[in-house]
């Protein structure tokens, strides 16, 4: 639709130049020839970008784009692009589209979106320069790592996006550059602004889907990769006449040559050849360029060669994607599925290909497998292996699941059955599943390994396991994955070797399409070998190794359900003020009464219910996928050893008995790391020297220790004589001056099996109890209550001493009677 001028732009009619309005600038330039230099226009724009408000600057830019010729606009274009999207080094943020939201800054948001719209003034400027065959230098040093390394090694990258564009620097030059046309230059900056700018601070809570950048990506995808219509929508006509959609004067590699010809992917830069594109492909050159730029800038950060050598992108490739980056890639994948699935039924199959098929239809058929699949697979492998084990992995997970389900974005929506059962995956998707077999199988195994290392008691982690299990449990999906594995594993007399990147140039490179391969087994093998290498070791998803991992996950799910229930029970028994009372010393100070490492305590009973629901359904889905019997699941429950001791506490972590005592098993280590079980550890040393507790006053405890130590040294002999008496006085002194023998305590160390011996300690006085907040608070309460009855501090102290004396006498008698019963 034509660009509409925003109302805010006419609010302040500020002149563009000091002595002439924008409409009069051509006349002024003619009157003053020195003003015709493009540097004057650029300098004025730079000055006004600081002094004028955002709405006025955009209004002036619209007028400049309409009134000035391409020759003068050519000079301001690089600066304008950088001022919008920020610098490639991340120093300048430009318009900060990644944080611009309509609900926060509605005026600025509306103006920016209309200015950068596919039919807006900025794209009109791009096409105006495109028609004049201008080119702009883009530094190779700002490209993704594998592409930059390839070009610097004088090897032509595999993507046709870079062909015929690499310019070697002249003598004394500062580096390699790409010669890009205006549309490519604009899209390079737009795509790289997602990753070149600094990540948003954690304190700034911005929802990615509401930001201007995310919505612009969606608009560009809908415009240049349309799901309806035969060609991308043409550019709106200008008031002065028609403005046809221009094609690049030096076209990029023709679409017809994109096939699976990997034999030309490694060529020396000096061998860049000019290829005459089919004129019919000009109508989709923008669509091809947009997709290639997005894939290269967002996904091509890890080389396939490095992955195949190390089976994982390693430290040399240090790029770390952000959650925002992953969400934008997911948007791209969802739209690509809708774009590819918009083919008519009689055009969807390659067997119906004919020369009469339009380039856009050819592009739809080849967009995902030929541009996205390989780079996305390596990108996902890196994320699965290096992403932190926290809830932010949900973004990567949903991106992966979106790619695995192209039927969700097909135009023919299957109606859900009345009994709310998941819909059956049609057999028409079998070729897609077979040609993306590793996306389903190997990444599923990678997810299992991640799930075995996460805390499944957390509702967010439980939800991720549930989501994966639900997707793979869709009817008929498991059968099609198994069929794909059978096709790959079936023996053949002649194993199809994948084309190596160092093979020589074949004459079929310039042919419109490679020969159609009808052998399904060959297609699956080619897919696996192209990504994993000819000598790869494939682990079947339904083989014994993966089944063992699934059983381990099922066991941990059962364990997590029981742990969540125990946490819920403890939370129900504990009042809200327990933590405060424990701080004061009234409550139990048992460190095992809470389970660290999960967010159940923060979310309450509803979180426990969700966790249990997610895990229960995930277990059922896993049982359906791998055909686990009820007996197997029952054995897993019994193997957990979920019995409890007489105190109602959970058993010790899973251990085996060794020569030196108990040894933790891998399951036991998992239980300790995730707070599922723990050893009951208590202090076994001198009670006077135990660490100062949180409910004690540090300075007061230390002062009381010094005082009691001085008293014990001074009166050690007298205290020993009193405690050695056999009468009531001796019993009274022993009750206060001695502590229980160490041999009477329970030794719970997993490696201590020798008889513990208590060091000989004589009678001594301990004043440490006076250093606790509880004791001081009780004393203050007692004096406060006494003051209410007009009792002074001294009489109150005497009453407290008398009360304690009666209590001590009673406890002495009970203690001595207990000893007589033990004898």
C-alpha positions in Angstrom: 0.0 0.0 0.0 1.3 3.6 -0.5 3.2 5.2 2.3 1.0 7.4 4.6 2.5 10.4 6.2 2.2 10.1 10.0 0.2 13.0 11.6 3.1 13.7 14.0 5.3 14.7 11.0 3.2 17.8 10.3 3.1 19.0 13.9 6.3 21.0 13.7 7.0 22.5 10.2 10.7 23.0 10.9 12.6 23.9 7.8 15.2 21.4 6.6 17.9 23.9 5.7 18.4 27.3 7.4 17.6 29.4 4.4 15.4 27.3 2.2 12.6 24.8 2.6 13.1 21.2 1.5 10.9 21.8 -1.6 13.1 24.8 -2.6 16.4 23.0 -2.1 16.9 22.1 -5.9 16.4 25.8 -6.7 18.8 26.9 -4.0 21.4 24.3 -5.2 21.2 25.7 -8.7 21.7 29.2 -7.4 24.7 28.2 -5.4 26.7 25.6 -7.3 28.9 24.6 -4.3 25.7 23.3 -2.6 25.5 20.6 -5.3 28.2 18.6 -3.6 26.7 15.5 -1.9 28.9 16.1 1.1 26.8 19.2 2.0 23.6 17.1 2.1 25.3 14.4 4.2 26.8 17.0 6.6 23.4 18.7 7.0 21.7 15.3 7.7 24.3 14.4 10.3 23.9 17.8 12.0 20.1 17.6 12.1 20.1 14.0 13.4 21.4 15.5 16.6 19.4 18.7 16.8 16.0 17.7 15.5 13.3 15.4 17.1 12.8 12.0 15.7 9.5 12.7 13.9 10.8 15.8 12.2 13.9 14.0 11.0 11.8 11.2 9.4 9.6 13.8 7.7 12.6 15.5 6.3 14.1 12.2 5.1 10.9 11.4 3.3 11.1 14.7 1.4 14.8 14.2 0.6 14.1 10.8 -0.8 11.3 12.1 -3.0 13.1 15.2 -4.3 16.8 14.4 -4.7 18.2 12.3 -7.5 19.9 9.0 -7.0 23.3 10.5 -7.6 23.1 12.6 -4.4 21.2 10.0 -2.4 24.0 7.5 -3.1 26.3 9.4 -0.8 24.0 9.5 2.2 22.7 5.9 1.9 25.5 4.1 3.9 25.2 6.7 6.7 21.4 6.5 6.7 21.5 2.7 7.0 24.0 2.8 9.8 22.1 5.5 11.6 19.0 3.3 11.5 20.4 -0.2 12.3 23.5 0.8 14.3 27.1 0.2 13.5 28.5 -3.2 12.8 30.8 -3.1 15.8 27.8 -2.5 18.1 29.0 0.9 19.3 26.1 2.9 17.7 22.6 1.5 18.4 20.8 3.6 15.8 17.1 3.6 16.2 17.3 0.7 18.7 14.6 -1.3 16.9 15.1 -4.3 19.2 13.8 -2.3 22.2 11.3 0.0 20.4 7.7 -1.1 21.4 4.4 0.4 20.4 2.9 0.3 24.0 6.0 2.2 25.4 6.7 4.7 22.6 3.6 4.6 20.3 4.6 7.7 18.2 8.2 6.7 17.5 7.1 3.1 16.9 4.5 4.0 14.4 6.8 6.4 12.5 9.7 3.9 12.4 7.5 1.1 11.2 5.9 3.1 8.4 9.3 4.5 7.3 10.9 1.0 7.1 7.9 -0.8 5.8 8.5 -2.9 2.6 6.4 -0.3 0.8 7.8 2.7 2.7 10.2 5.5 1.9 13.4 3.6 2.9 12.6 0.7 0.5 11.8 3.3 -2.2 15.2 4.8 -1.7 16.7 1.3 -2.0 15.0 0.7 -5.4 15.8 4.2 -6.6 19.5 3.4 -6.1 19.1 -0.1 -7.4 17.9 1.2 -10.7 21.1 3.2 -11.2 23.4 0.2 -10.6 25.2 1.6 -7.5 27.2 -0.6 -5.3 28.5 -0.3 -1.7 31.4 -1.8 0.1 30.7 -4.1 3.0 33.7 -5.3 5.1 34.3 -9.0 5.1 35.5 -8.8 8.7 31.9 -8.2 9.8 30.6 -11.5 8.3 29.9 -14.6 10.3 33.0 -16.5 11.4 33.1 -19.4 8.9 32.4 -17.1 5.9 35.0 -14.7 7.0 37.6 -17.4 7.5 36.8 -19.0 4.1 37.2 -15.7 2.2 40.4 -14.8 4.1 41.8 -18.2 3.0 41.0 -17.3 -0.6 38.2 -20.0 -0.8 34.9 -19.0 -2.2 32.0 -19.6 0.3 29.3 -22.1 -0.7 26.5 -19.6 -0.7 25.8 -17.9 -4.1 25.2 -14.7 -2.1 29.0 -14.0 -2.1 29.8 -15.0 -5.7 31.0 -12.2 -8.0 31.1 -9.8 -5.1 34.4 -10.3 -3.4 36.9 -7.4 -4.0 40.5 -7.8 -3.2 41.9 -4.6 -1.7 44.4 -2.6 -3.7 47.9 -2.2 -2.6 47.9 -0.7 0.9 44.2 -1.5 1.3 42.6 -2.1 4.7 40.9 -5.4 4.0 38.6 -7.4 1.8 35.2 -6.0 0.9 32.0 -7.2 -0.7 30.5 -5.1 -3.5 26.8 -5.2 -2.7 23.9 -3.7 -4.5 21.6 -1.4 -2.4 19.0 -4.1 -1.6 21.8 -6.5 -0.4 23.5 -3.8 1.6 20.3 -2.8 3.3 19.4 -6.4 4.2 23.0 -7.2 5.4 22.8 -4.4 7.9 19.2 -5.2 8.9 20.0 -8.9 9.6 23.3 -8.3 11.3 21.8 -5.7 13.7 20.2 -8.6 15.5 23.6 -10.0 16.5 26.0 -7.2 16.3 24.3 -5.0 18.9 24.9 -5.7 22.6 22.4 -7.9 24.3 19.6 -6.1 26.1 20.2 -5.7 29.9 18.5 -8.2 32.2 16.8 -5.3 34.0 15.0 -4.3 30.8 12.0 -6.6 30.4 11.2 -6.5 26.7 9.0 -9.0 25.0 10.7 -9.8 21.7 7.5 -10.4 19.8 6.3 -6.8 20.6 9.5 -5.1 19.4 9.8 -3.2 16.1 12.6 -5.4 14.8 10.7 -8.7 15.3 7.6 -7.2 13.6 9.7 -5.9 10.7 11.2 -9.3 10.1 7.7 -10.7 9.9 6.6 -8.0 7.5 9.6 -8.5 5.2 9.0 -12.3 5.2 5.4 -11.9 4.3 6.2 -9.4 1.6 9.2 -11.1 -0.1 8.2 -14.7 0.6 4.4 -14.6 0.0 2.2 -17.5 0.7 -0.4 -16.2 -1.7 0.1 -14.8 -5.2 2.4 -15.9 -8.0 5.1 -13.3 -7.5 6.1 -11.0 -4.6 3.9 -7.9 -4.5 5.3 -5.1 -6.7 6.6 -1.8 -5.3 3.9 0.9 -5.1 4.0 3.4 -7.9 5.4 6.9 -7.3 3.4 10.0 -7.8 5.5 10.9 -10.9 4.9 7.7 -12.7 5.3 4.0 -12.5 8.2 2.5 -10.6 8.9 -1.0 -11.7 10.5 -3.5 -9.5 14.2 -3.2 -10.5 16.5 -6.2 -10.9 20.2 -6.1 -10.2 22.3 -5.1 -13.3 24.8 -7.8 -12.3 22.6 -10.6 -11.0 23.7 -13.0 -8.3 24.0 -16.7 -9.0 20.9 -17.8 -10.8 18.4 -19.7 -8.8 18.4 -22.6 -11.2 22.0 -23.4 -10.3 21.4 -23.7 -6.6 20.9 -27.5 -6.6 22.9 -30.0 -4.6 26.0 -29.3 -6.6 28.5 -29.2 -3.8 31.4 -29.8 -6.2 31.7 -26.1 -6.8 31.4 -25.0 -3.2 35.2 -24.7 -2.7 36.7 -22.6 -5.4 39.4 -20.1 -5.4 38.2 -16.5 -5.2 40.0 -15.6 -8.4 37.8 -18.1 -10.3 34.6 -16.1 -9.7 32.7 -16.4 -13.0 29.9 -14.3 -14.3 26.8 -16.3 -14.8 24.0 -15.0 -17.0 20.8 -15.5 -15.1 17.6 -16.6 -16.6 15.5 -13.4 -17.1 12.5 -15.2 -15.6 14.3 -15.4 -12.3 14.6 -11.6 -12.0 11.1 -11.5 -10.6 12.2 -13.4 -7.4 15.7 -12.0 -7.0 14.7 -10.1 -3.9 13.1 -13.2 -2.4 16.3 -15.2 -3.0 18.5 -12.4 -1.6 16.4 -11.9 1.5 16.4 -15.6 2.4 20.1 -16.1 1.8 21.0 -13.0 3.8 18.8 -14.1 6.8 20.2 -17.7 6.7 23.8 -16.6 6.4 23.7 -13.9 9.0 21.6 -15.8 11.6 22.6 -19.5 11.2 25.9 -19.7 9.5 28.1 -19.2 12.6 29.4 -22.8 12.9 31.1 -24.5 10.0 30.0 -28.0 8.9 33.7 -29.1 8.6 34.4 -28.2 12.2 31.3 -30.0 13.3 32.2 -33.2 11.4 35.7 -33.2 12.7 34.8 -32.6 16.4 31.1 -33.7 16.4 30.5 -30.4 18.1 31.3 -26.8 17.3 34.2 -26.1 19.6 35.8 -23.2 21.4 37.3 -21.8 18.2 33.8 -20.8 17.1 32.9 -18.7 20.1 29.6 -17.2 18.8 26.9 -17.5 21.4 23.3 -17.0 20.3 20.9 -15.1 22.5 17.3 -16.0 23.3 16.1 -13.1 21.2 18.2 -14.4 18.3 16.6 -17.9 18.6 13.1 -16.4 18.7 13.7 -14.5 15.4 15.1 -17.7 13.8 12.0 -19.5 14.9 9.8 -16.9 13.2 11.9 -17.4 10.0 11.4 -21.2 10.1 7.6 -20.9 10.7 7.2 -18.6 7.8 9.4 -20.8 5.5 7.2 -23.8 6.3 4.1 -21.7 5.4 5.9 -20.4 2.3 6.9 -23.9 1.1 3.6 -25.5 1.9 1.7 -22.8 -0.1 2.5 -24.8 -3.3 -0.6 -26.2 -5.1 -1.0 -29.9 -4.7 -0.1 -30.6 -8.4 3.1 -28.6 -7.9 4.3 -29.9 -4.6 6.0 -33.0 -6.0 9.3 -32.7 -7.9 8.0 -35.3 -10.3 5.5 -32.8 -11.7 8.3 -30.3 -12.5 8.2 -28.8 -15.9 9.8 -25.9 -17.7 6.5 -24.0 -17.4 6.7 -23.9 -13.6 7.3 -20.3 -12.4 10.6 -19.4 -10.6 8.6 -18.6 -7.4 7.2 -22.1 -7.4 10.7 -23.6 -7.9 11.9 -21.4 -5.1 9.2 -22.6 -2.7 10.1 -26.2 -3.4 13.8 -25.7 -2.8 13.9 -23.0 -0.1 14.1 -25.2 3.0 16.2 -28.2 1.9 18.7 -26.2 -0.1 19.2 -23.0 2.0 18.2 -23.8 5.5 18.6 -27.5 6.4 22.4 -27.9 6.7 23.1 -24.7 8.6 20.1 -25.1 10.9 21.2 -28.6 11.9 24.7 -27.5 12.9 23.2 -24.4 14.7 20.8 -26.6 16.7 23.6 -29.1 17.5 25.6 -26.3 19.0 22.7 -25.0 21.0 21.8 -28.4 22.3 25.4 -29.0 23.4 26.3 -25.6 24.8 23.2 -23.8 26.0 22.9 -23.4 29.8 20.9 -26.0 31.7 18.1 -23.5 32.6 14.6 -22.6 31.5 15.9 -20.3 28.7 16.5 -23.4 26.6 12.7 -23.3 26.0 13.3 -20.9 23.1 15.7 -23.3 21.4 13.3 -26.2 22.1 10.4 -24.5 20.5 12.5 -23.5 17.4 13.4 -27.1 17.0 9.9 -28.4 17.4 8.6 -25.8 14.9 10.9 -27.1 12.3 9.9 -30.7 13.0 6.2 -30.0 12.4 5.7 -28.4 8.9 2.2 -29.7 8.9 1.2 -27.1 11.5 1.8 -24.4 8.9 0.2 -26.1 5.9 -2.8 -24.3 4.4 -5.0 -27.4 4.8 -5.7 -27.5 8.5 -6.9 -30.9 9.8 -9.8 -30.6 12.2 -9.3 -32.0 15.6 -11.3 -35.0 16.5 -14.2 -34.7 18.9 -12.4 -36.7 21.6 -9.5 -34.2 21.7 -7.0 -36.8 20.5 -4.0 -35.5 18.6 -4.4 -35.5 14.9 -2.6 -38.1 12.8 0.4 -37.0 10.8 -0.3 -37.6 7.1 1.8 -39.9 5.0 2.5 -36.9 2.7 5.1 -35.7 5.2 7.1 -38.9 5.0 9.6 -37.5 2.4 10.2 -34.5 4.7 10.8 -36.7 7.7 13.2 -39.0 5.8 15.2 -36.1 4.3 15.5 -34.5 7.8 16.0 -37.7 9.7 18.9 -36.4 11.9 16.7 -33.5 12.9 14.3 -36.0 14.5 16.6 -38.7 15.8 20.0 -37.3 16.7 18.6 -34.1 18.2 16.1 -36.2 20.2 19.1 -38.1 21.7 20.8 -34.8 22.4 17.7 -33.7 24.2 17.6 -36.9 26.3 21.1 -36.2 27.5 20.2 -32.7 28.5 17.0 -33.8 30.3 19.0 -36.3 32.3 21.1 -33.5 33.7 18.3 -31.1 34.6 16.1 -30.7 37.6 12.8 -32.2 36.5 11.1 -31.0 39.8 11.2 -27.5 38.3 7.9 -26.9 36.4 9.7 -25.2 33.6 12.0 -28.1 33.0 9.1 -30.5 33.3 7.2 -28.6 30.7 10.0 -28.9 28.2 10.1 -32.7 28.6 6.3 -32.8 28.2 6.5 -30.7 25.0 9.0 -32.9 23.3 7.2 -36.1 24.3 3.9 -34.8 23.1 5.3 -33.8 19.7 7.0 -37.2 19.1 3.9 -39.0 20.3 1.7 -37.7 17.5 0.0 -40.6 15.7 2.0 -42.1 12.8 5.0 -39.9 13.4 6.9 -42.6 15.2 6.2 -45.1 12.4 7.5 -42.6 9.7 10.7 -42.0 11.7 11.2 -45.7 12.1 10.7 -46.1 8.3 13.4 -43.5 7.7 15.8 -45.3 10.0 15.1 -48.6 8.2 15.8 -46.9 4.8 19.1 -45.6 6.1 20.2 -48.9 7.8 19.2 -51.2 5.0 22.2 -52.8 3.3 23.0 -52.1 -0.3 25.5 -53.5 -2.7 26.7 -50.0 -3.7 26.5 -47.4 -1.0 25.8 -44.0 -2.5 28.7 -41.7 -1.7 28.0 -38.1 -1.1 29.6 -35.6 -3.4 32.6 -34.1 -1.8 33.3 -30.5 -1.8 36.7 -31.0 -3.5 35.3 -32.8 -6.5 35.9 -31.2 -9.9 33.4 -29.1 -11.7 30.6 -31.0 -13.5 28.9 -30.0 -16.6 25.5 -30.2 -14.9 26.2 -27.1 -12.9 24.6 -24.8 -15.4 21.7 -27.2 -16.1 18.3 -26.0 -14.8 17.8 -28.8 -12.3 19.8 -31.9 -11.2 18.4 -35.3 -12.1 15.4 -36.3 -9.9 16.4 -39.0 -7.4 13.6 -41.5 -6.8 15.3 -43.9 -4.5 14.1 -43.1 -1.0 17.0 -45.0 0.6 19.5 -43.0 -1.4 17.9 -39.7 -0.3 18.1 -40.6 3.4 21.7 -41.8 3.1 22.7 -38.7 1.2 21.1 -36.5 3.9 22.9 -38.3 6.8 26.3 -38.5 5.0 26.1 -34.8 3.9 25.8 -33.7 7.5 27.7 -36.4 9.5 30.2 -37.6 7.0 30.6 -40.9 5.1 32.1 -42.7 8.1 29.6 -41.5 10.7 28.4 -43.8 13.4 24.6 -43.6 13.5 22.7 -44.4 16.7 19.2 -45.6 15.9 16.5 -43.7 17.9 14.7 -47.0 18.6 17.8 -49.0 19.3 18.9 -50.4 22.7 21.2 -47.5 23.5 18.5 -44.9 23.2 16.0 -47.1 24.9 18.3 -47.3 27.9 18.4 -43.5 28.0 14.6 -43.3 27.8 14.3 -45.8 30.8 16.7 -43.6 32.8 14.6 -40.6 32.0 11.4 -42.4 33.0 13.1 -43.3 36.3 14.0 -39.7 36.9 10.5 -38.5 36.0 9.1 -40.9 38.6 11.7 -39.7 41.2 10.9 -36.1 40.4 7.2 -36.7 40.9 7.8 -38.2 44.3 10.2 -35.4 45.3 7.6 -32.7 44.2 5.0 -34.4 46.4 7.3 -34.5 49.4 8.1 -30.8 48.9 4.4 -30.1 48.8 3.8 -32.0 52.0 6.6 -30.2 53.8 5.3 -26.8 52.6 1.8 -27.7 53.8 3.2 -28.6 57.3 5.2 -25.4 57.6 3.6 -22.1 58.5 4.4 -19.0 56.7 6.4 -17.6 59.6 8.6 -20.6 59.9 11.6 -19.0 58.4 11.4 -16.0 60.8 11.0 -18.3 63.8 13.9 -20.4 62.6 16.0 -17.3 62.4 15.1 -16.6 66.0 16.0 -20.2 66.9 12.5 -21.3 67.8 12.0 -23.6 64.8 14.1 -26.6 63.8 17.4 -25.8 62.2 17.5 -28.9 60.2 19.2 -28.0 56.9 17.5 -30.9 55.2 14.0 -29.5 55.6 14.2 -27.7 52.2 15.1 -28.7 48.7 17.3 -26.2 46.9 17.7 -26.2 43.2 14.1 -25.7 42.0 11.5 -23.0 41.9 8.6 -24.9 43.6 8.9 -22.9 46.9 8.5 -19.7 44.9 5.4 -20.8 43.0 3.5 -22.8 45.6 1.0 -25.6 45.4 -0.1 -24.7 41.9 3.4 -25.2 40.7 3.5 -28.7 42.3 0.3 -29.6 40.5 1.6 -28.5 37.1 4.9 -30.4 37.6 3.0 -33.5 38.5 0.7 -33.1 35.5 3.5 -32.4 33.0 5.6 -35.4 34.2 2.6 -37.7 34.3 1.7 -36.9 30.7 5.3 -37.0 29.6 5.7 -40.5 31.0 2.6 -41.7 29.2 3.9 -40.2 25.9 7.3 -41.9 26.3 5.5 -45.1 27.0 3.6 -44.8 23.7 6.6 -43.7 21.6 8.9 -46.5 22.8 6.2 -49.1 23.6 7.2 -49.4 27.2 5.1 -51.8 29.2 3.3 -51.1 32.5 5.5 -53.7 34.1 8.7 -51.9 33.1 7.4 -48.6 34.6 6.4 -50.4 37.8 9.9 -51.9 38.1 11.3 -48.4 37.8 9.2 -47.2 40.6 10.3 -50.1 42.8 13.9 -49.5 41.9 13.8 -46.0 43.3 13.5 -47.3 46.8 11.0 -44.8 47.8 10.5 -46.2 51.3 11.1 -43.9 54.2 12.7 -44.3 57.6 10.9 -44.0 60.9 11.3 -40.2 60.9 9.6 -39.8 57.6 12.8 -38.6 55.9 13.8 -39.6 52.4 16.4 -42.4 52.1 20.1 -41.6 51.5 21.2 -41.0 47.9 21.7 -44.1 45.8 25.0 -45.7 46.8 26.9 -49.0 46.6 29.0 -50.5 49.3 32.8 -50.4 48.7 35.9 -51.2 50.6 36.0 -47.8 52.2 32.3 -47.4 52.7 29.5 -46.1 50.6 30.2 -45.0 47.0 27.8 -42.7 45.1 26.3 -44.1 41.9 25.6 -41.8 38.9 21.9 -41.7 40.0 23.1 -40.7 43.5 25.2 -37.9 42.2 22.2 -36.7 40.2 20.0 -36.8 43.3 22.4 -34.7 45.3 23.0 -32.2 42.6 19.3 -31.6 42.1 18.4 -31.6 45.8 16.4 -34.8 45.5 18.2 -36.6 48.3 21.0 -35.8 50.7 23.0 -37.2 53.5 22.0 -36.3 57.1 25.1 -34.6 58.2 25.4 -33.2 61.7 28.3 -31.6 63.6 30.4 -34.1 65.4 33.2 -31.9 66.9 33.5 -29.7 70.0 30.2 -28.0 70.4 31.9 -24.9 71.7 33.9 -24.6 68.4 31.1 -25.3 66.0 30.5 -22.5 63.3 28.5 -19.5 64.4 24.9 -19.9 63.3 22.7 -17.4 61.6 20.5 -17.1 64.7 23.5 -16.1 66.9 25.3 -12.7 67.4 28.9 -13.2 66.2 30.7 -10.7 68.4 28.7 -11.8 71.5 29.4 -15.5 70.9 33.1 -14.9 70.7 33.1 -12.7 73.8 31.2 -15.4 75.8 33.6 -18.0 74.6 36.6 -16.1 75.9 34.8 -15.5 79.2 33.8 -19.2 79.6 37.3 -20.3 78.7 38.8 -18.1 81.3 36.4 -19.4 84.0 37.1 -23.0 83.0 40.9 -22.6 83.2 40.5 -20.9 86.6 38.1 -23.3 88.2 38.9 -26.5 86.4 39.9 -28.5 89.5 36.9 -27.4 91.6 34.4 -28.3 88.8 36.0 -31.7 88.4 35.8 -32.4 92.1 32.1 -31.4 92.2 31.2 -33.5 89.2 32.9 -36.6 90.8 30.6 -36.6 93.8 27.9 -39.3 93.9 25.2 -37.3 95.7 22.6 -34.9 94.3 25.0 -32.0 94.1 27.3 -34.1 91.9 24.4 -35.0 89.6 23.3 -31.3 89.4 26.9 -30.2 88.5 27.3 -33.0 85.9 24.0 -31.9 84.2 25.3 -28.4 83.7 29.0 -28.9 83.2 29.3 -31.9 81.0 28.1 -32.7 77.5 26.8 -36.0 76.0 29.6 -38.4 74.9 30.5 -38.4 71.2 30.0 -42.1 71.2 26.3 -41.7 71.8 25.8 -39.7 68.6 24.9 -41.2 65.3 27.7 -41.2 62.8 26.3 -40.7 59.3 29.4 -40.3 57.2 29.3 -42.6 54.2 33.0 -43.6 54.6 33.4 -43.7 58.3 33.1 -47.3 59.5 35.6 -47.3 62.4 34.5 -47.0 66.0 34.5 -43.3 66.8 36.3 -42.3 70.0 35.4 -39.2 71.9 38.3 -37.1 73.2 38.4 -36.8 76.9 36.9 -33.5 78.0 36.6 -32.5 81.6 33.7 -30.5 83.1 33.3 -27.0 81.8 31.0 -24.1 81.7 29.3 -23.0 78.4 27.8 -19.6 78.1 27.2 -19.7 74.4 23.4 -20.0 74.8 23.4 -16.3 75.9 24.6 -15.3 72.4 21.5 -16.4 70.5 18.7 -14.1 69.4 16.2 -16.4 71.0 17.6 -16.2 74.5 17.9 -12.5 74.4 14.4 -12.1 73.0 13.0 -14.3 75.7 14.8 -12.3 78.4 13.5 -9.0 77.0 9.9 -10.4 76.9 10.2 -11.6 80.4 11.4 -8.1 81.7 8.6 -6.5 79.6 5.9 -8.7 81.1 7.3 -8.1 84.6 7.2 -4.4 84.1 3.5 -4.6 83.4 3.1 -6.0 86.9 5.3 -3.4 88.4 8.2 -5.8 89.0 11.6 -4.2 88.7 14.6 -5.7 86.8 16.3 -7.0 90.0 13.3 -8.9 91.4 12.5 -10.2 87.9 16.1 -11.5 87.6 15.7 -13.3 90.9 12.4 -14.8 89.8 14.0 -16.0 86.6 16.9 -17.6 88.5 14.5 -19.3 90.9 12.4 -20.6 88.0 15.5 -22.0 86.2 16.7 -23.6 89.5 13.5 -25.5 89.9 13.6 -26.6 86.2 17.3 -27.7 86.6 16.4 -29.8 89.7 13.6 -31.5 87.9 15.8 -32.3 84.8 18.6 -33.6 87.1 16.2 -36.0 88.8 14.8 -37.2 85.4 18.3 -37.6 84.0 19.5 -39.7 86.9 16.4 -41.9 86.8 16.9 -42.5 83.0 20.5 -43.7 83.7 19.2 -46.1 86.3 16.8 -47.6 83.8 19.5 -48.0 81.3 21.6 -50.0 83.8 
